[in-house]
């Protein structure tokens, strides 16, 4: 009988005690903040002496953290691995495979497979995109061969599906050739490939217990490996935190037919936040029969130290960041979860800048070979529509909305961004919901780009609604649930995202759609969606009124740097007068005019009338 946790930890709940007293294969469905890690540790501690235990972590960072914790607590019988680390040791090292760590870019596949157009514009790139996705689908599945799968089953967009259907035999043949080239070591292998090869090798893991964490986002390939083992298996996760379906993850908690134990008490937040999380999950009742999820919140609200802004999309996050840097002058230090440079739109020379260069007709400055092959933004959009490349589509959307303001906007954001080591100094942390999964903050603000109940009801009433979309919509609800459960104390949330008739308290701040008389903001929202054109105009006006009264640069005879060129470009695009730019940059008007001409800013961005 287990009565309490280890010395120095909190007493165990009845739910935790039942798990520790269990025997045989089990699955644990744990709500956000319910002490999952503590439960796993105590489960390991209470196994028979001499038991060998494998803890499978979701990723490398979790592996390192868990390994350090187990070591500090004196566990010598627990081996911590990820699925990929196991596969690496058993497949890559013995066979001498070389790894293509970044995966294969679309233009690289075009060259490797010697793809040629079939008459349709840029069809070789579209084909390469689908070949790559088909291979990724197979590598993450539990299928024994590529032909056991139907790639069309994962295509939802009508135009994309039509392209795949008409070229299916060729896509399948090329996908098999791509796999064979990696198998024969003609080309380097991907991480997904060696994990798949590991699964197909039917490995035997000689442990008494296997603890499989974050199982709701596991690949079917790894789940197959785990389920085939003789060890006692403990599948742990939160079925409602599955948010990687687009990456072919499967919910192991649903697939593993083991006795189920619950962890329903959250130590992260109190009952008010718990009730909000439960009611968000109730949105699923519009889609399918839904078992009520009852969450108990037992935490006491504490001091507000950390604040995060959480968005569904990169575009939504960028819009909110712009709002902060233009309207909240007291915010001096910010941080993007994972570092700003890991976001595709923030890396100079990466895709967003390439798309901007395409928009401006500067093909010679485009680094990405695929984008460089496009003659116009319209060409790129045609490719996106046929390939179903949502990430690239998002970047096109940003470029269409902000155009040549992008360099200046990103520079302003970067000026306030702190280094990784100073993350705790940031007044606000910005993150997409995928990046902050597993994190927690004292206070959060949820951006209004998530699905809401009204939209779900509207879709379900539509007679043309495709029911195959239900799993995707359910995952969208999961995204909102994950966002809500990142907080310890307070939430700012748009009124459209709140469940109907949900009581508003001091902990839940409701953000309303802006009203009159603000003429700039009144038309910003149109029913269910943000009018991005109006939002762009509003934020650009805010940007132009920023305080630019910086100290004058003593730089009359200093060389021009890339940073100063970027600053000059920003001022030029904003329409600053020549004498204003000269004053701000501490240089003569002649020097400024000369540099503008050398950079070709007038040709690139048009005549801004600097001398007017």
C-alpha positions as CSV (number, residue, x, y, z in Angstrom):
1,X,0.0,0.0,0.0
2,X,1.4,3.4,-1.0
3,X,0.6,6.2,1.5
4,X,2.8,9.1,0.5
5,X,5.3,10.3,-2.0
6,X,9.0,10.5,-1.4
7,X,10.5,12.8,1.1
8,X,10.1,16.5,0.2
9,X,7.3,16.1,-2.2
10,X,3.6,16.7,-1.9
11,X,1.3,13.9,-0.6
12,X,-0.1,11.7,-3.4
13,X,-3.7,12.0,-4.5
14,X,-6.0,9.0,-4.5
15,X,-5.7,8.8,-8.3
16,X,-1.9,8.7,-8.1
17,X,-2.0,6.0,-5.4
18,X,-4.2,3.8,-7.6
19,X,-1.6,4.1,-10.4
20,X,1.2,3.2,-8.1
21,X,-0.7,0.1,-6.8
22,X,-1.5,-1.1,-10.3
23,X,0.0,-4.1,-12.1
24,X,0.2,-5.0,-15.8
25,X,-0.1,-2.7,-18.8
26,X,-1.9,0.6,-18.1
27,X,-2.6,3.9,-19.7
28,X,-2.7,7.2,-17.8
29,X,-4.8,10.1,-19.1
30,X,-3.4,13.1,-17.3
31,X,-4.8,16.6,-17.6
32,X,-2.5,19.6,-17.9
33,X,-0.5,20.3,-14.7
34,X,-1.6,17.1,-13.0
35,X,1.8,16.0,-11.7
36,X,2.4,13.5,-14.5
37,X,6.2,13.6,-14.0
38,X,5.9,13.2,-10.2
39,X,3.6,10.2,-10.8
40,X,6.1,8.6,-13.2
41,X,8.9,9.0,-10.7
42,X,6.9,7.5,-7.9
43,X,5.7,4.7,-10.1
44,X,9.4,3.9,-10.9
45,X,10.3,4.1,-7.2
46,X,7.7,1.7,-6.1
47,X,8.5,-1.1,-8.6
48,X,10.2,-4.3,-7.3
49,X,13.9,-3.9,-6.4
50,X,16.2,-4.7,-9.3
51,X,13.6,-3.8,-11.9
52,X,15.0,-2.5,-15.2
53,X,13.0,0.5,-16.5
54,X,13.0,2.4,-19.8
55,X,11.6,5.9,-19.8
56,X,10.8,7.1,-23.4
57,X,10.8,10.9,-23.6
58,X,9.1,13.0,-26.2
59,X,12.2,14.9,-27.3
60,X,15.8,15.5,-26.5
61,X,15.2,18.4,-24.1
62,X,12.8,16.3,-22.1
63,X,15.2,13.4,-22.2
64,X,18.0,15.5,-20.7
65,X,15.8,17.0,-18.0
66,X,14.3,13.7,-17.0
67,X,17.7,12.0,-17.0
68,X,19.1,14.7,-14.7
69,X,16.2,14.3,-12.3
70,X,16.4,10.6,-12.1
71,X,20.2,10.8,-11.5
72,X,19.7,13.4,-8.7
73,X,17.2,11.1,-7.1
74,X,19.6,8.1,-7.2
75,X,17.8,6.0,-9.8
76,X,20.4,3.7,-11.3
77,X,17.9,1.3,-12.9
78,X,16.2,3.8,-15.2
79,X,17.4,4.3,-18.8
80,X,16.1,7.5,-20.4
81,X,15.8,7.6,-24.2
82,X,13.9,9.1,-27.0
83,X,12.5,7.0,-29.9
84,X,15.2,8.5,-32.2
85,X,18.1,8.0,-29.8
86,X,17.1,4.3,-29.6
87,X,16.9,4.0,-33.4
88,X,20.2,5.9,-33.8
89,X,22.1,3.5,-31.6
90,X,20.6,0.5,-33.3
91,X,20.4,1.5,-36.9
92,X,22.7,4.5,-37.7
93,X,25.8,3.6,-35.8
94,X,26.0,-0.2,-36.8
95,X,25.4,0.6,-40.5
96,X,27.4,3.7,-40.8
97,X,24.6,5.8,-42.2
98,X,25.1,9.5,-42.7
99,X,22.2,11.8,-41.7
100,X,20.7,14.7,-43.6
101,X,19.9,16.6,-40.3
102,X,17.8,19.3,-42.0
103,X,15.8,16.9,-44.2
104,X,15.6,17.4,-47.9
105,X,14.4,20.6,-49.4
106,X,12.0,20.5,-52.3
107,X,14.5,21.7,-54.9
108,X,17.0,19.1,-53.6
109,X,14.5,16.3,-54.3
110,X,13.9,17.7,-57.8
111,X,17.6,17.3,-58.5
112,X,18.1,14.0,-56.7
113,X,15.1,12.3,-58.5
114,X,15.8,14.3,-61.7
115,X,12.2,15.4,-61.9
116,X,11.0,17.3,-64.9
117,X,7.8,19.2,-65.5
118,X,4.9,17.3,-66.9
119,X,3.6,20.3,-68.7
120,X,1.9,22.0,-65.7
121,X,3.7,25.1,-64.4
122,X,6.3,24.2,-61.7
123,X,4.9,20.6,-61.6
124,X,8.3,19.2,-60.8
125,X,8.4,21.1,-57.5
126,X,4.8,20.2,-56.7
127,X,5.6,16.5,-57.3
128,X,8.7,16.7,-55.1
129,X,6.6,18.2,-52.3
130,X,4.1,15.3,-52.5
131,X,6.9,12.7,-52.8
132,X,8.5,14.1,-49.6
133,X,5.2,14.1,-47.7
134,X,4.4,10.6,-48.8
135,X,7.7,9.3,-47.5
136,X,7.2,11.2,-44.2
137,X,3.8,9.7,-43.9
138,X,5.1,6.1,-44.5
139,X,8.1,6.6,-42.1
140,X,5.8,7.7,-39.3
141,X,3.2,5.0,-39.9
142,X,3.2,1.4,-38.7
143,X,2.8,0.1,-42.2
144,X,5.2,-2.5,-43.4
145,X,5.5,-1.2,-47.0
146,X,4.8,2.0,-48.8
147,X,2.1,0.3,-50.9
148,X,0.1,-0.6,-47.8
149,X,-0.8,3.1,-47.5
150,X,-3.0,5.4,-49.6
151,X,-1.4,8.8,-49.6
152,X,-4.6,10.4,-50.9
153,X,-6.2,9.7,-47.5
154,X,-4.1,12.4,-45.9
155,X,-4.9,15.0,-48.5
156,X,-7.9,17.2,-47.7
157,X,-7.8,20.2,-50.0
158,X,-9.8,19.6,-53.2
159,X,-7.2,21.0,-55.6
160,X,-4.3,19.3,-54.0
161,X,-6.2,16.0,-54.0
162,X,-7.0,16.4,-57.7
163,X,-3.3,16.9,-58.5
164,X,-2.2,13.9,-56.4
165,X,-4.9,11.6,-57.9
166,X,-3.8,12.4,-61.5
167,X,-0.2,11.8,-60.7
168,X,-0.5,9.1,-58.0
169,X,1.4,6.3,-59.7
170,X,4.4,8.5,-60.5
171,X,4.4,10.0,-56.9
172,X,4.4,6.5,-55.4
173,X,7.1,5.2,-57.7
174,X,9.4,8.1,-57.0
175,X,8.7,7.8,-53.2
176,X,9.9,4.2,-53.4
177,X,13.0,5.3,-55.3
178,X,13.7,7.9,-52.7
179,X,13.5,5.4,-49.9
180,X,15.7,2.9,-51.9
181,X,18.3,5.6,-52.4
182,X,18.5,6.2,-48.7
183,X,18.5,2.5,-47.9
184,X,21.5,1.9,-50.4
185,X,23.3,4.9,-48.9
186,X,23.3,6.5,-52.3
187,X,22.1,9.6,-50.4
188,X,22.1,10.6,-46.7
189,X,19.2,9.4,-44.6
190,X,16.6,11.4,-42.7
191,X,15.7,11.1,-39.0
192,X,12.3,9.7,-39.9
193,X,13.9,7.1,-42.2
194,X,16.1,5.5,-39.5
195,X,13.2,5.5,-37.0
196,X,11.1,3.6,-39.6
197,X,14.0,1.2,-40.3
198,X,14.2,0.6,-36.6
199,X,10.5,-0.2,-36.3
200,X,10.8,-2.6,-39.3
201,X,13.7,-4.4,-37.6
202,X,11.3,-5.6,-34.9
203,X,13.7,-4.7,-32.0
204,X,13.5,-6.3,-28.6
205,X,13.8,-4.0,-25.6
206,X,15.0,-6.0,-22.6
207,X,13.3,-4.1,-19.8
208,X,10.9,-5.0,-17.1
209,X,8.9,-1.7,-17.5
210,X,8.6,0.8,-20.3
211,X,7.2,4.2,-19.4
212,X,6.0,5.9,-22.7
213,X,5.5,9.7,-22.1
214,X,3.6,12.2,-24.2
215,X,2.0,9.3,-25.9
216,X,-0.8,11.4,-27.5
217,X,1.8,12.8,-30.0
218,X,3.7,9.6,-30.7
219,X,4.4,8.3,-34.2
220,X,2.6,5.1,-35.1
221,X,6.0,3.6,-35.9
222,X,7.2,4.0,-32.3
223,X,4.0,3.0,-30.8
224,X,4.2,-0.3,-32.8
225,X,7.7,-0.9,-31.3
226,X,6.5,-0.3,-27.7
227,X,3.4,-2.5,-28.0
228,X,5.4,-5.4,-29.3
229,X,7.5,-5.6,-26.2
230,X,7.1,-8.1,-23.3
231,X,7.7,-5.5,-20.7
232,X,5.0,-4.0,-18.6
233,X,3.9,-0.9,-20.5
234,X,2.8,2.4,-19.0
235,X,1.3,4.8,-21.7
236,X,1.2,8.3,-20.3
237,X,-0.3,11.5,-21.8
238,X,-3.3,13.7,-22.3
239,X,-5.6,12.7,-25.1
240,X,-6.8,16.3,-25.4
241,X,-3.3,17.6,-26.0
242,X,-2.9,15.9,-29.3
243,X,-1.8,18.7,-31.6
244,X,0.6,17.1,-34.1
245,X,-1.8,15.2,-36.3
246,X,-0.5,17.2,-39.3
247,X,2.8,15.5,-38.6
248,X,1.2,12.1,-38.7
249,X,1.2,11.6,-34.9
250,X,-1.3,9.2,-33.4
251,X,-3.0,9.2,-30.1
252,X,-1.5,6.2,-28.4
253,X,-3.8,6.6,-25.4
254,X,-6.7,5.7,-27.8
255,X,-4.9,2.9,-29.6
256,X,-3.5,1.1,-26.6
257,X,-6.4,-0.9,-25.2
258,X,-5.1,-1.0,-21.6
259,X,-6.9,-0.4,-18.3
260,X,-7.2,3.4,-18.0
261,X,-6.2,5.6,-15.0
262,X,-7.0,9.3,-14.7
263,X,-5.0,12.2,-13.3
264,X,-7.7,14.9,-13.2
265,X,-6.4,17.2,-10.5
266,X,-4.2,20.1,-11.8
267,X,-1.7,21.6,-9.5
268,X,-1.0,24.4,-12.0
269,X,-4.2,26.5,-11.7
270,X,-7.3,26.8,-9.6
271,X,-10.9,25.7,-10.3
272,X,-11.8,28.8,-12.4
273,X,-9.2,28.0,-15.0
274,X,-10.0,24.3,-14.7
275,X,-13.6,25.0,-15.5
276,X,-12.6,27.1,-18.5
277,X,-10.4,24.3,-19.8
278,X,-13.3,21.8,-19.3
279,X,-15.8,23.9,-21.2
280,X,-13.4,24.5,-24.1
281,X,-13.2,20.7,-24.5
282,X,-17.0,20.6,-24.4
283,X,-16.8,22.2,-27.9
284,X,-16.1,18.7,-29.1
285,X,-19.7,17.8,-28.3
286,X,-20.7,19.6,-31.5
287,X,-18.6,17.2,-33.5
288,X,-19.2,13.8,-31.9
289,X,-20.4,12.1,-28.7
290,X,-18.1,13.6,-26.1
291,X,-17.5,12.4,-22.6
292,X,-17.4,15.3,-20.1
293,X,-13.8,16.1,-18.9
294,X,-13.9,17.1,-15.3
295,X,-10.8,18.9,-14.2
296,X,-10.1,19.9,-10.6
297,X,-7.9,22.9,-10.1
298,X,-6.2,22.9,-6.7
299,X,-3.5,25.6,-7.1
300,X,-3.7,29.0,-5.4
301,X,-3.1,32.1,-7.5
302,X,0.3,33.5,-6.9
303,X,2.4,36.5,-7.8
304,X,2.5,37.5,-11.5
305,X,6.1,37.3,-12.7
306,X,6.0,35.8,-16.2
307,X,3.5,36.7,-19.0
308,X,3.1,35.1,-22.4
309,X,1.2,35.9,-25.5
310,X,0.1,32.7,-27.2
311,X,-1.1,32.5,-30.8
312,X,-2.4,29.7,-33.1
313,X,-0.5,30.9,-36.1
314,X,2.8,32.6,-36.9
315,X,0.8,35.4,-38.6
316,X,-1.3,35.9,-35.5
317,X,1.7,36.0,-33.3
318,X,3.4,38.6,-35.6
319,X,0.3,40.8,-35.6
320,X,0.2,40.8,-31.8
321,X,4.0,41.5,-31.5
322,X,3.5,44.5,-33.7
323,X,0.7,45.7,-31.6
324,X,2.9,45.5,-28.5
325,X,5.9,47.3,-29.9
326,X,3.7,50.1,-31.3
327,X,1.2,50.6,-28.5
328,X,2.9,49.5,-25.3
329,X,6.0,51.7,-24.9
330,X,6.7,50.4,-21.4
331,X,7.5,47.0,-22.8
332,X,11.3,47.2,-23.3
333,X,12.3,43.5,-23.3
334,X,10.5,40.6,-25.1
335,X,11.3,37.0,-26.0
336,X,10.0,34.7,-28.6
337,X,9.8,31.1,-27.2
338,X,12.7,29.2,-28.8
339,X,14.4,32.4,-29.8
340,X,13.2,34.9,-32.5
341,X,15.7,33.5,-35.1
342,X,14.0,30.1,-35.0
343,X,10.8,31.6,-36.5
344,X,11.0,31.5,-40.3
345,X,9.8,35.1,-40.8
346,X,12.6,36.5,-38.6
347,X,15.7,34.9,-40.2
348,X,17.3,37.2,-42.8
349,X,17.9,35.4,-46.0
350,X,15.3,32.7,-45.2
351,X,11.9,32.1,-46.7
352,X,10.1,35.3,-45.6
353,X,12.8,37.5,-47.0
354,X,12.9,35.4,-50.1
355,X,9.2,35.8,-50.6
356,X,9.6,39.6,-50.1
357,X,12.3,39.6,-52.7
358,X,10.1,37.7,-55.1
359,X,7.3,40.2,-54.4
360,X,9.8,43.1,-55.3
361,X,11.1,41.3,-58.4
362,X,14.6,40.9,-56.9
363,X,15.2,37.3,-58.1
364,X,18.9,37.6,-57.9
365,X,18.7,38.1,-54.1
366,X,16.5,35.0,-53.5
367,X,18.4,32.2,-51.7
368,X,15.8,29.4,-51.8
369,X,16.0,27.7,-55.2
370,X,12.3,26.8,-55.2
371,X,11.2,30.4,-54.7
372,X,13.8,31.6,-57.1
373,X,12.2,29.5,-59.8
374,X,9.0,31.4,-59.5
375,X,8.4,34.3,-61.8
376,X,6.0,36.1,-59.5
377,X,4.1,35.9,-56.2
378,X,1.1,34.6,-58.2
379,X,3.3,31.7,-59.5
380,X,4.3,30.9,-55.9
381,X,0.6,30.9,-54.8
382,X,-0.2,28.5,-57.6
383,X,2.5,26.1,-56.3
384,X,1.3,26.5,-52.7
385,X,-2.3,25.6,-53.7
386,X,-1.2,22.4,-55.5
387,X,1.4,21.4,-53.0
388,X,-0.7,22.2,-49.9
389,X,2.3,24.1,-48.3
390,X,0.6,25.9,-45.4
391,X,3.8,27.3,-43.9
392,X,4.9,28.9,-47.1
393,X,1.3,30.1,-47.7
394,X,1.4,31.9,-44.3
395,X,4.6,33.7,-45.3
396,X,3.0,34.9,-48.6
397,X,0.1,36.2,-46.5
398,X,2.5,38.2,-44.3
399,X,4.3,39.7,-47.4
400,X,1.0,40.6,-49.0
401,X,-0.1,42.4,-45.9
402,X,3.1,44.2,-44.9
403,X,5.3,44.3,-48.0
404,X,8.3,46.5,-47.6
405,X,7.5,47.4,-44.0
406,X,8.7,43.9,-43.0
407,X,12.4,44.7,-42.5
408,X,11.6,47.7,-40.3
409,X,9.0,45.8,-38.3
410,X,11.3,42.9,-37.7
411,X,14.2,45.2,-36.7
412,X,12.0,46.9,-34.1
413,X,11.0,43.5,-32.7
414,X,14.6,42.3,-32.6
415,X,15.8,45.5,-30.9
416,X,13.7,44.5,-27.9
417,X,14.4,40.7,-28.0
418,X,16.6,39.4,-25.3
419,X,19.0,36.5,-25.6
420,X,18.2,32.9,-24.5
421,X,20.2,33.4,-21.3
422,X,18.1,36.4,-20.4
423,X,14.7,34.8,-21.1
424,X,13.6,35.4,-17.5
425,X,14.1,39.1,-17.9
426,X,11.6,39.4,-20.7
427,X,8.4,41.4,-19.7
428,X,6.4,39.4,-22.3
429,X,7.1,36.1,-24.0
430,X,5.6,35.5,-27.4
431,X,4.9,31.9,-28.6
432,X,2.8,29.8,-30.9
433,X,0.8,27.2,-29.1
434,X,3.0,24.4,-30.5
435,X,6.2,26.0,-29.2
436,X,4.9,26.5,-25.7
437,X,3.4,23.0,-25.2
438,X,4.8,21.7,-21.9
439,X,5.5,25.3,-20.7
440,X,3.6,27.3,-18.0
441,X,3.4,31.0,-17.2
442,X,1.9,33.1,-14.5
443,X,-0.3,35.1,-16.9
444,X,-1.2,34.5,-20.6
445,X,-2.9,36.5,-23.4
446,X,-4.5,34.3,-26.0
447,X,-4.5,35.8,-29.5
448,X,-7.8,35.8,-31.4
449,X,-6.8,33.4,-34.1
450,X,-8.1,30.1,-32.6
451,X,-11.2,28.3,-33.5
452,X,-14.3,29.2,-31.5
453,X,-17.7,27.7,-30.7
454,X,-19.6,29.9,-33.1
455,X,-17.5,28.8,-36.1
456,X,-17.8,25.1,-35.1
457,X,-21.6,25.4,-34.9
458,X,-21.7,27.2,-38.2
459,X,-19.6,24.5,-39.9
460,X,-21.7,21.7,-38.5
461,X,-24.9,23.3,-39.8
462,X,-23.5,23.6,-43.3
463,X,-25.0,20.8,-45.4
464,X,-21.8,20.7,-47.5
465,X,-19.6,20.0,-44.5
466,X,-17.1,17.2,-45.1
467,X,-17.2,15.0,-42.0
468,X,-13.7,13.8,-42.7
469,X,-12.7,17.2,-41.4
470,X,-13.9,16.3,-37.9
471,X,-10.5,15.0,-36.5
472,X,-8.9,18.2,-37.8
473,X,-11.4,20.4,-36.1
474,X,-11.1,18.4,-32.9
475,X,-7.3,19.1,-33.0
476,X,-8.1,22.8,-33.4
477,X,-10.1,22.6,-30.2
478,X,-7.1,20.8,-28.5
479,X,-4.9,23.8,-29.5
480,X,-7.2,26.2,-27.7
481,X,-7.2,23.8,-24.7
482,X,-3.4,23.7,-24.6
483,X,-3.2,27.5,-24.8
484,X,-5.7,28.0,-21.9
485,X,-3.9,25.5,-19.7
486,X,-0.5,27.2,-20.0
487,X,-1.5,29.7,-17.3
488,X,-1.0,29.5,-13.5
489,X,-3.0,32.6,-12.5
490,X,-4.6,34.8,-15.2
491,X,-5.9,34.8,-18.7
492,X,-6.7,37.6,-21.2
493,X,-9.0,36.1,-23.9
494,X,-11.1,37.5,-26.7
495,X,-14.9,37.3,-26.0
496,X,-15.4,35.1,-29.2
497,X,-13.2,32.4,-27.7
498,X,-15.0,32.2,-24.4
499,X,-17.6,29.5,-23.9
500,X,-21.1,30.8,-23.9
501,X,-22.3,32.3,-20.6
502,X,-18.9,31.6,-19.0
503,X,-18.6,33.6,-15.8
504,X,-16.0,36.4,-15.9
505,X,-13.9,36.8,-12.8
506,X,-10.8,38.7,-11.8
507,X,-8.7,35.9,-13.2
508,X,-10.2,36.0,-16.7
509,X,-10.0,39.3,-18.5
510,X,-12.3,39.5,-21.5
511,X,-11.0,41.3,-24.6
512,X,-13.8,42.9,-26.6
513,X,-13.8,43.8,-30.3
514,X,-12.8,47.5,-30.5
515,X,-15.8,49.9,-30.9
516,X,-16.4,53.5,-32.1
517,X,-15.1,56.2,-32.0
518,X,-11.7,54.8,-33.0
519,X,-12.0,55.2,-36.7
520,X,-8.9,53.2,-37.4
521,X,-10.1,50.2,-35.4
522,X,-13.8,50.2,-36.0
523,X,-13.7,48.1,-39.2
524,X,-10.8,45.9,-38.2
525,X,-13.0,43.0,-37.4
526,X,-15.7,41.5,-39.7
527,X,-17.9,39.0,-37.9
528,X,-15.7,35.9,-37.5
529,X,-12.4,37.0,-38.9
530,X,-9.9,39.8,-38.7
531,X,-9.8,42.2,-41.6
532,X,-6.1,42.1,-42.1
533,X,-6.0,44.9,-44.6
534,X,-7.5,47.3,-42.1
535,X,-5.3,46.0,-39.3
536,X,-2.3,46.6,-41.5
537,X,-3.2,50.2,-42.1
538,X,-3.9,50.7,-38.4
539,X,-0.6,49.2,-37.3
540,X,1.4,51.0,-40.0
541,X,0.0,54.3,-38.7
542,X,1.1,53.3,-35.2
543,X,4.6,52.4,-36.5
544,X,5.0,55.7,-38.2
545,X,4.3,57.5,-34.9
546,X,6.9,55.7,-32.9
547,X,9.4,57.8,-31.1
548,X,12.4,58.1,-33.4
549,X,14.2,60.7,-31.3
550,X,17.2,58.5,-30.8
551,X,20.6,60.0,-29.9
552,X,22.3,61.3,-33.0
553,X,24.9,59.0,-34.4
554,X,28.4,60.5,-34.5
555,X,29.0,58.6,-37.7
556,X,30.0,61.2,-40.4
557,X,33.1,59.3,-41.4
558,X,32.2,55.8,-40.2
559,X,31.6,53.0,-42.8
560,X,28.1,51.8,-43.6
561,X,27.2,48.5,-41.9
562,X,24.4,46.1,-42.8
563,X,22.5,47.3,-39.7
564,X,22.8,50.9,-40.8
565,X,21.7,50.0,-44.3
566,X,18.7,48.3,-42.9
567,X,17.9,51.3,-40.7
568,X,18.2,53.6,-43.7
569,X,15.9,51.4,-45.7
570,X,13.3,51.5,-43.0
571,X,13.4,55.3,-42.8
572,X,13.1,55.5,-46.6
573,X,10.1,53.1,-46.8
574,X,8.4,55.1,-44.0
575,X,8.6,58.2,-46.1
576,X,10.9,60.2,-43.8
577,X,12.2,63.5,-45.3
578,X,15.9,63.6,-46.2
579,X,16.8,66.1,-43.5
580,X,15.0,64.0,-40.9
581,X,16.9,60.8,-41.9
582,X,20.2,62.8,-41.8
583,X,19.4,64.1,-38.3
584,X,18.4,60.6,-37.0
585,X,21.5,58.9,-38.5
586,X,24.0,61.7,-37.7
587,X,25.1,62.1,-41.3
588,X,24.9,64.8,-43.9
589,X,22.0,65.0,-46.4
590,X,24.5,64.4,-49.2
591,X,25.8,61.2,-47.6
592,X,22.3,59.9,-47.0
593,X,21.3,60.7,-50.6
594,X,24.4,59.0,-51.9
595,X,23.7,55.9,-49.9
596,X,20.1,55.7,-51.1
597,X,21.3,55.8,-54.7
598,X,24.0,53.2,-54.1
599,X,21.4,50.8,-52.5
600,X,18.9,51.5,-55.3
601,X,16.1,52.2,-52.8
602,X,14.2,54.4,-55.2
603,X,14.2,51.6,-57.8
604,X,13.2,49.0,-55.3
605,X,10.6,50.9,-53.3
606,X,9.6,53.8,-55.5
607,X,10.1,57.5,-55.2
608,X,9.2,58.6,-51.7
609,X,9.6,62.4,-52.3
610,X,12.3,62.9,-49.8
611,X,13.0,66.5,-50.8
612,X,9.3,67.6,-50.7
